[in-house]
Amino acid sequence: QVQLVESGGGLVQPGGSLRLSCAASGSFFSISAMGWYRQAPGKQREMVASISSGGSTNYADPVKGRFTISRDNAKNTVYLQMNSLKPEDTAVYYCNSHRLWAGIPYDYWGQGTQVTVSS
């Protein structure tokens, strides 16, 4: 079982920055792909950024050039640095852990952290 705990959300003005953290429990962090997703009111959850176990990254088009995902395997933590924030970035941000084990996918989610971008 993997538990994910997000932190770092809050209220920020447009153009500001926030860094989200996701601390993972368990022994599989280093072999898991990690991702950040977000869900705005009335909208479906969408992928924001992901990072593979090998460090390859992928970003959704709306955040390219503004957000950076990184991981620290020694601390079992994944980060999302968010710069130049816009009101449309307002959402609950969720951390995801994904791995394949013996051909079976395992997915885990955190409880979410609210990010509000407003003046």
N, CA and C atoms as an extended XYZ file, in Angstrom:
357
Properties=species:S:1:pos:R:3:atomname:S:1:resname:S:1:resid:I:1 pbc="F F F"
N         0.839       -1.191        0.000 N   GLN     1
C         0.000        0.000        0.000 CA  GLN     1
C         0.876        1.244        0.000 C   GLN     1
N         0.470        2.236       -0.766 N   VAL     2
C         1.192        3.507       -0.848 CA  VAL     2
C         0.278        4.620       -0.375 C   VAL     2
N         0.796        5.469        0.484 N   GLN     3
C         0.060        6.662        0.895 CA  GLN     3
C         0.775        7.893        0.370 C   GLN     3
N        -0.003        8.811       -0.172 N   LEU     4
C         0.535       10.043       -0.735 CA  LEU     4
C        -0.050       11.230        0.009 C   LEU     4
N         0.815       12.141        0.437 N   VAL     5
C         0.369       13.321        1.176 CA  VAL     5
C         0.900       14.564        0.476 C   VAL     5
N        -0.043       15.365       -0.053 N   GLU     6
C         0.342       16.596       -0.741 CA  GLU     6
C         0.399       17.760        0.241 C   GLU     6
N         1.202       18.747       -0.093 N   SER     7
C         1.267       19.978        0.684 CA  SER     7
C         1.743       21.098       -0.234 C   SER     7
N         1.575       22.331        0.238 N   GLY     8
C         2.105       23.473       -0.503 CA  GLY     8
C         1.081       24.302       -1.248 C   GLY     8
N        -0.168       23.873       -1.226 N   GLY     9
C        -1.188       24.655       -1.900 CA  GLY     9
C        -1.503       25.926       -1.137 C   GLY     9
N        -2.319       26.787       -1.759 N   GLY    10
C        -2.706       28.016       -1.094 CA  GLY    10
C        -3.242       29.041       -2.068 C   GLY    10
N        -3.334       30.263       -1.597 N   LEU    11
C        -3.822       31.391       -2.391 CA  LEU    11
C        -2.626       32.215       -2.871 C   LEU    11
N        -2.594       32.490       -4.157 N   VAL    12
C        -1.489       33.263       -4.723 CA  VAL    12
C        -2.044       34.201       -5.778 C   VAL    12
N        -1.405       35.336       -5.949 N   GLN    13
C        -1.832       36.290       -6.956 CA  GLN    13
C        -1.373       35.854       -8.344 C   GLN    13
N        -2.072       36.277       -9.365 N   PRO    14
C        -1.621       35.980      -10.740 CA  PRO    14
C        -0.176       36.429      -10.948 C   PRO    14
N         0.589       35.560      -11.617 N   GLY    15
C         2.003       35.835      -11.816 CA  GLY    15
C         2.900       35.293      -10.723 C   GLY    15
N         2.289       34.838       -9.637 N   GLY    16
C         3.059       34.322       -8.514 CA  GLY    16
C         3.483       32.879       -8.700 C   GLY    16
N         4.119       32.337       -7.658 N   SER    17
C         4.652       30.979       -7.705 CA  SER    17
C         4.237       30.192       -6.469 C   SER    17
N         4.149       28.892       -6.640 N   LEU    18
C         3.934       27.955       -5.548 CA  LEU    18
C         4.733       26.697       -5.849 C   LEU    18
N         5.129       25.989       -4.791 N   ARG    19
C         5.738       24.676       -4.976 CA  ARG    19
C         4.943       23.650       -4.189 C   ARG    19
N         4.417       22.683       -4.908 N   LEU    20
C         3.698       21.589       -4.281 CA  LEU    20
C         4.661       20.440       -4.004 C   LEU    20
N         4.404       19.751       -2.901 N   SER    21
C         5.180       18.568       -2.544 CA  SER    21
C         4.239       17.397       -2.332 C   SER    21
N         4.726       16.214       -2.636 N   CYS    22
C         3.960       14.995       -2.409 CA  CYS    22
C         4.904       13.967       -1.802 C   CYS    22
N         4.662       13.638       -0.548 N   ALA    23
C         5.482       12.658        0.158 CA  ALA    23
C         4.811       11.290        0.088 C   ALA    23
N         5.577       10.294       -0.317 N   ALA    24
C         5.039        8.949       -0.496 CA  ALA    24
C         5.588        8.003        0.556 C   ALA    24
N         4.714        7.154        1.065 N   SER    25
C         5.151        6.096        1.968 CA  SER    25
C         5.374        4.829        1.160 C   SER    25
N         5.956        3.824        1.780 N   GLY    26
C         6.123        2.555        1.093 CA  GLY    26
C         7.476        2.416        0.450 C   GLY    26
N         7.680        1.263       -0.195 N   SER    27
C         9.000        0.903       -0.686 CA  SER    27
C         9.142        0.983       -2.190 C   SER    27
N         8.134        1.466       -2.887 N   PHE    28
C         8.146        1.373       -4.344 CA  PHE    28
C         8.318        2.710       -5.032 C   PHE    28
N         8.641        3.756       -4.282 N   PHE    29
C         8.683        5.090       -4.876 CA  PHE    29
C         9.633        5.154       -6.060 C   PHE    29
N        10.835        4.615       -5.907 N   SER    30
C        11.865        4.783       -6.941 CA  SER    30
C        11.511        4.070       -8.246 C   SER    30
N        10.618        3.086       -8.198 N   ILE    31
C        10.259        2.372       -9.420 CA  ILE    31
C         8.888        2.798       -9.938 C   ILE    31
N         8.331        3.827       -9.325 N   SER    32
C         7.004        4.292       -9.714 CA  SER    32
C         7.095        5.555      -10.542 C   SER    32
N         6.235        5.650      -11.539 N   ALA    33
C         6.030        6.926      -12.209 CA  ALA    33
C         5.159        7.788      -11.310 C   ALA    33
N         5.457        9.072      -11.262 N   MET    34
C         4.704        9.985      -10.410 CA  MET    34
C         4.092       11.078      -11.275 C   MET    34
N         2.932       11.540      -10.866 N   GLY    35
C         2.278       12.575      -11.661 CA  GLY    35
C         1.492       13.543      -10.804 C   GLY    35
N         1.255       14.691      -11.361 N   TRP    36
C         0.362       15.679      -10.771 CA  TRP    36
C        -0.823       15.872      -11.707 C   TRP    36
N        -2.002       15.840      -11.126 N   TYR    37
C        -3.243       16.061      -11.840 CA  TYR    37
C        -3.984       17.203      -11.150 C   TYR    37
N        -4.948       17.774      -11.858 N   ARG    38
C        -5.748       18.819      -11.233 CA  ARG    38
C        -7.198       18.704      -11.693 C   ARG    38
N        -8.072       19.194      -10.838 N   GLN    39
C        -9.492       19.197      -11.154 CA  GLN    39
C       -10.102       20.511      -10.703 C   GLN    39
N       -10.580       21.250      -11.667 N   ALA    40
C       -11.265       22.513      -11.388 CA  ALA    40
C       -12.760       22.238      -11.222 C   ALA    40
N       -13.481       23.115      -10.539 N   PRO    41
C       -14.929       22.913      -10.346 CA  PRO    41
C       -15.654       22.734      -11.672 C   PRO    41
N       -16.449       21.686      -11.761 N   GLY    42
C       -17.228       21.438      -12.962 CA  GLY    42
C       -16.464       20.849      -14.115 C   GLY    42
N       -15.189       20.525      -13.898 N   LYS    43
C       -14.361       19.975      -14.968 CA  LYS    43
C       -13.820       18.608      -14.584 C   LYS    43
N       -13.383       17.864      -15.605 N   GLN    44
C       -12.790       16.571      -15.345 CA  GLN    44
C       -11.354       16.733      -14.850 C   GLN    44
N       -10.892       15.716      -14.140 N   ARG    45
C        -9.504       15.716      -13.697 CA  ARG    45
C        -8.608       15.588      -14.921 C   ARG    45
N        -7.526       16.365      -14.943 N   GLU    46
C        -6.612       16.343      -16.070 CA  GLU    46
C        -5.176       16.212      -15.595 C   GLU    46
N        -4.355       15.586      -16.429 N   MET    47
C        -2.943       15.442      -16.124 CA  MET    47
C        -2.262       16.789      -16.305 C   MET    47
N        -1.414       17.133      -15.356 N   VAL    48
C        -0.643       18.363      -15.424 CA  VAL    48
C         0.803       18.070      -15.824 C   VAL    48
N         1.417       17.133      -15.108 N   ALA    49
C         2.814       16.795      -15.363 CA  ALA    49
C         3.089       15.407      -14.814 C   ALA    49
N         4.049       14.723      -15.434 N   SER    50
C         4.429       13.405      -14.951 CA  SER    50
C         5.932       13.238      -15.072 C   SER    50
N         6.452       12.319      -14.257 N   ILE    51
C         7.875       12.015      -14.293 CA  ILE    51
C         8.035       10.517      -14.108 C   ILE    51
N         8.803        9.903      -14.991 N   SER    52
C         8.989        8.463      -14.937 CA  SER    52
C         9.986        8.097      -13.844 C   SER    52
N        10.118        6.804      -13.599 N   SER    53
C        11.098        6.355      -12.616 CA  SER    53
C        12.517        6.728      -13.051 C   SER    53
N        12.719        6.872      -14.348 N   GLY    54
C        14.034        7.237      -14.870 CA  GLY    54
C        14.264        8.731      -14.988 C   GLY    54
N        13.216        9.523      -14.676 N   GLY    55
C        13.366       10.970      -14.688 CA  GLY    55
C        12.848       11.675      -15.934 C   GLY    55
N        12.277       10.939      -16.874 N   SER    56
C        11.695       11.590      -18.057 CA  SER    56
C        10.417       12.319      -17.665 C   SER    56
N        10.235       13.505      -18.206 N   THR    57
C         9.095       14.325      -17.824 CA  THR    57
C         8.160       14.576      -19.005 C   THR    57
N         6.921       14.861      -18.652 N   ASN    58
C         5.896       15.159      -19.647 CA  ASN    58
C         4.965       16.210      -19.057 C   ASN    58
N         4.548       17.176      -19.880 N   TYR    59
C         3.714       18.267      -19.391 CA  TYR    59
C         2.507       18.471      -20.295 C   TYR    59
N         1.419       18.879      -19.679 N   ALA    60
C         0.257       19.295      -20.454 CA  ALA    60
C         0.577       20.629      -21.123 C   ALA    60
N         0.023       20.833      -22.294 N   ASP    61
C         0.332       22.053      -23.051 CA  ASP    61
C         0.097       23.343      -22.275 C   ASP    61
N        -0.996       23.460      -21.500 N   PRO    62
C        -1.252       24.737      -20.814 CA  PRO    62
C        -0.195       25.127      -19.776 C   PRO    62
N         0.624       24.168      -19.333 N   VAL    63
C         1.588       24.490      -18.277 CA  VAL    63
C         3.033       24.428      -18.756 C   VAL    63
N         3.249       24.046      -19.996 N   LYS    64
C         4.617       23.955      -20.510 CA  LYS    64
C         5.320       25.302      -20.401 C   LYS    64
N         6.544       25.247      -19.909 N   GLY    65
C         7.323       26.473      -19.753 CA  GLY    65
C         7.065       27.210      -18.456 C   GLY    65
N         6.019       26.808      -17.715 N   ARG    66
C         5.697       27.474      -16.438 CA  ARG    66
C         5.854       26.540      -15.247 C   ARG    66
N         5.544       25.268      -15.431 N   PHE    67
C         5.603       24.291      -14.343 CA  PHE    67
C         6.785       23.347      -14.559 C   PHE    67
N         7.354       22.893      -13.444 N   THR    68
C         8.443       21.925      -13.499 CA  THR    68
C         8.203       20.825      -12.465 C   THR    68
N         8.214       19.593      -12.927 N   ILE    69
C         8.072       18.458      -12.018 CA  ILE    69
C         9.459       17.873      -11.755 C   ILE    69
N         9.680       17.448      -10.519 N   SER    70
C        10.950       16.825      -10.166 CA  SER    70
C        10.704       15.811       -9.058 C   SER    70
N        11.681       14.957       -8.833 N   ARG    71
C        11.539       13.944       -7.787 CA  ARG    71
C        12.854       13.785       -7.046 C   ARG    71
N        12.732       13.418       -5.772 N   ASP    72
C        13.876       13.125       -4.926 CA  ASP    72
C        13.641       11.729       -4.359 C   ASP    72
N        14.281       10.747       -4.956 N   ASN    73
C        14.049        9.364       -4.520 CA  ASN    73
C        14.551        9.106       -3.101 C   ASN    73
N        15.556        9.856       -2.667 N   ALA    74
C        16.058        9.684       -1.305 CA  ALA    74
C        15.034       10.122       -0.264 C   ALA    74
N        14.166       11.059       -0.665 N   LYS    75
C        13.144       11.568        0.263 CA  LYS    75
C        11.750       11.047       -0.072 C   LYS    75
N        11.644       10.173       -1.092 N   ASN    76
C        10.330        9.667       -1.506 CA  ASN    76
C         9.355       10.809       -1.760 C   ASN    76
N         9.822       11.830       -2.443 N   THR    77
C         9.006       13.025       -2.630 CA  THR    77
C         9.067       13.487       -4.085 C   THR    77
N         7.917       13.922       -4.570 N   VAL    78
C         7.837       14.533       -5.894 CA  VAL    78
C         7.350       15.967       -5.707 C   VAL    78
N         7.854       16.847       -6.559 N   TYR    79
C         7.553       18.266       -6.434 CA  TYR    79
C         6.928       18.790       -7.728 C   TYR    79
N         6.170       19.868       -7.583 N   LEU    80
C         5.683       20.590       -8.746 CA  LEU    80
C         5.929       22.074       -8.489 C   LEU    80
N         6.904       22.636       -9.184 N   GLN    81
C         7.177       24.059       -9.103 CA  GLN    81
C         6.299       24.763      -10.125 C   GLN    81
N         5.475       25.675       -9.652 N   MET    82
C         4.532       26.376      -10.515 CA  MET    82
C         4.866       27.865      -10.526 C   MET    82
N         5.230       28.369      -11.676 N   ASN    83
C         5.566       29.781      -11.845 CA  ASN    83
C         4.579       30.441      -12.798 C   ASN    83
N         4.570       31.748      -12.771 N   SER    84
C         3.692       32.535      -13.663 CA  SER    84
C         2.255       32.016      -13.606 C   SER    84
N         1.767       31.835      -12.412 N   LEU    85
C         0.434       31.249      -12.237 CA  LEU    85
C        -0.657       32.142      -12.794 C   LEU    85
N        -1.682       31.500      -13.330 N   LYS    86
C        -2.813       32.192      -13.935 CA  LYS    86
C        -4.094       31.794      -13.207 C   LYS    86
N        -5.127       32.602      -13.269 N   PRO    87
C        -6.397       32.231      -12.628 CA  PRO    87
C        -6.912       30.880      -13.110 C   PRO    87
N        -6.660       30.527      -14.347 N   GLU    88
C        -7.136       29.242      -14.872 CA  GLU    88
C        -6.369       28.050      -14.306 C   GLU    88
N        -5.314       28.302      -13.545 N   ASP    89
C        -4.614       27.217      -12.854 CA  ASP    89
C        -5.312       26.843      -11.545 C   ASP    89
N        -6.311       27.604      -11.162 N   THR    90
C        -7.043       27.314       -9.936 CA  THR    90
C        -7.707       25.946      -10.013 C   THR    90
N        -7.415       25.098       -9.042 N   ALA    91
C        -7.940       23.734       -9.024 CA  ALA    91
C        -7.454       23.029       -7.771 C   ALA    91
N        -8.009       21.853       -7.535 N   VAL    92
C        -7.435       20.947       -6.543 CA  VAL    92
C        -6.387       20.106       -7.273 C   VAL    92
N        -5.195       20.080       -6.734 N   TYR    93
C        -4.092       19.352       -7.343 CA  TYR    93
C        -3.879       18.035       -6.596 C   TYR    93
N        -3.805       16.957       -7.372 N   TYR    94
C        -3.661       15.623       -6.813 CA  TYR    94
C        -2.345       14.994       -7.262 C   TYR    94
N        -1.734       14.273       -6.352 N   CYS    95
C        -0.530       13.508       -6.643 CA  CYS    95
C        -0.933       12.073       -6.979 C   CYS    95
N        -0.248       11.498       -7.951 N   ASN    96
C        -0.527       10.120       -8.373 CA  ASN    96
C         0.760        9.313       -8.424 C   ASN    96
N         0.648        8.068       -7.986 N   SER    97
C         1.752        7.115       -8.102 CA  SER    97
C         1.284        5.958       -8.970 C   SER    97
N         2.103        5.553       -9.931 N   HIS    98
C         1.723        4.485      -10.848 CA  HIS    98
C         2.909        3.547      -11.061 C   HIS    98
N         2.646        2.253      -10.951 N   ARG    99
C         3.685        1.280      -11.291 CA  ARG    99
C         3.014        0.020      -11.820 C   ARG    99
N         3.788       -0.733      -12.555 N   LEU   100
C         3.381       -2.055      -13.001 CA  LEU   100
C         4.149       -3.093      -12.212 C   LEU   100
N         3.456       -4.093      -11.709 N   TRP   101
C         4.104       -5.160      -10.928 CA  TRP   101
C         3.512       -6.478      -11.375 C   TRP   101
N         4.357       -7.295      -11.970 N   ALA   102
C         3.900       -8.587      -12.521 CA  ALA   102
C         2.755       -8.359      -13.503 C   ALA   102
N         2.859       -7.283      -14.282 N   GLY   103
C         1.857       -6.996      -15.289 CA  GLY   103
C         0.584       -6.360      -14.775 C   GLY   103
N         0.509       -6.108      -13.483 N   ILE   104
C        -0.694       -5.518      -12.887 CA  ILE   104
C        -0.405       -4.057      -12.553 C   ILE   104
N        -1.283       -3.145      -13.016 N   PRO   105
C        -1.067       -1.722      -12.690 CA  PRO   105
C        -1.536       -1.401      -11.270 C   PRO   105
N        -0.753       -0.590      -10.595 N   TYR   106
C        -1.104       -0.102       -9.263 CA  TYR   106
C        -1.108        1.425       -9.305 C   TYR   106
N        -2.255        1.994       -8.967 N   ASP   107
C        -2.393        3.450       -8.948 CA  ASP   107
C        -2.851        3.907       -7.577 C   ASP   107
N        -2.225        4.966       -7.096 N   TYR   108
C        -2.579        5.550       -5.806 CA  TYR   108
C        -2.715        7.065       -5.963 C   TYR   108
N        -3.605        7.640       -5.135 N   TRP   109
C        -3.888        9.073       -5.192 CA  TRP   109
C        -3.777        9.700       -3.815 C   TRP   109
N        -3.321       10.938       -3.799 N   GLY   110
C        -3.345       11.702       -2.571 CA  GLY   110
C        -4.719       12.324       -2.365 C   GLY   110
N        -4.850       13.064       -1.276 N   GLN   111
C        -6.141       13.654       -0.924 CA  GLN   111
C        -6.380       14.984       -1.634 C   GLN   111
N        -5.346       15.540       -2.232 N   GLY   112
C        -5.479       16.789       -2.964 CA  GLY   112
C        -5.118       18.005       -2.139 C   GLY   112
N        -4.653       19.023       -2.827 N   THR   113
C        -4.352       20.300       -2.179 CA  THR   113
C        -4.886       21.430       -3.067 C   THR   113
N        -5.548       22.390       -2.457 N   GLN   114
C        -6.199       23.457       -3.215 CA  GLN   114
C        -5.185       24.522       -3.606 C   GLN   114
N        -5.231       24.896       -4.878 N   VAL   115
C        -4.458       26.029       -5.385 CA  VAL   115
C        -5.447       27.040       -5.944 C   VAL   115
N        -5.384       28.248       -5.429 N   THR   116
C        -6.265       29.320       -5.882 CA  THR   116
C        -5.421       30.494       -6.352 C   THR   116
N        -5.631       30.884       -7.600 N   VAL   117
C        -4.898       32.008       -8.177 CA  VAL   117
C        -5.893       33.145       -8.389 C   VAL   117
N        -5.736       34.174       -7.588 N   SER   118
C        -6.700       35.262       -7.627 CA  SER   118
C        -6.083       36.524       -7.053 C   SER   118
N        -6.525       37.664       -7.583 N   SER   119
C        -6.063       38.941       -7.046 CA  SER   119
C        -7.049       39.450       -5.991 C   SER   119
